[in-house]
């Protein structure tokens, strides 16, 4: 089972840069997209019915922001989800289209039921107000992660939360960590929040489990300023965060950098089923 996650920074822009063609060769079972920056009526059939293998169309679920040209997430999948849940019940973030849950029944890919979540966490780099909003999101999303993990424990359903978390967890997750200690995305409070998710709640950073010593090869985002991309001055802020059983099934992962569809790069994870 292959799951791909990518912040497209505008699905129409990414499509014009070859995203759909690239996906058509990936044999992905699920594709999680963040930062759609579009409404359903703005998109072509190709953009909403992405073909991941020749002749196989994907079911599409879009959760768009109320504000046009802003935020939004999506889940594309070969199997039709048994249920979809949009948002986390907090208006401030639900109106921005930041969390979309897709439930799949047992036997579609795995012996157990599976939930895939597409997440676009807020960035706080634009202003103090946006950082304050990011902190509020972290406060609201933590108990949601607690509930999902409890559901996993009670029912056996496996979960994976894919997307742009907008936080680099450790010093090996960004190039210039010393110069970013006071910047959004690498603040002590943000990093401690991720540590709590992994160490206290029990979620697993799938890429880091597979490659504990990886650094530069794991970067998923580069600033458009300067020559960050050319010099690989990047950050690892895109994750697939899974319940332990699913994380243990992860066999390999990579960040696709041969093509550039946005300021992020696709994170591809293969799971044994």
Buried (B, 14 or more C-beta within 10 A) or exposed (E): BBBBBBBBBBBBBBBEBEBBEBBBEBEBBBBBBBBBBBBEEBBEEEBBBBBBBEEEEBBBBBBBBEEEEBBBBBBBBBBEBEEEBBBBEBEEBBBBBBBBBBBBBEEBBBEBBBBBBBBBBBBBEEEEEBBEBBBBBBEBBBEBBBEBBEBBEEEEBBBBBBBBBBBBBBEBBBBEBEEBEEBBBBBEEBBEBBEBBBEEBBBBBBBBBBBEEBBEEBBBBBEEEEEBBEEEBBBBBBBBBBBBBBBBBBEEBBBBBEEBBBBBBBBBBBBEE
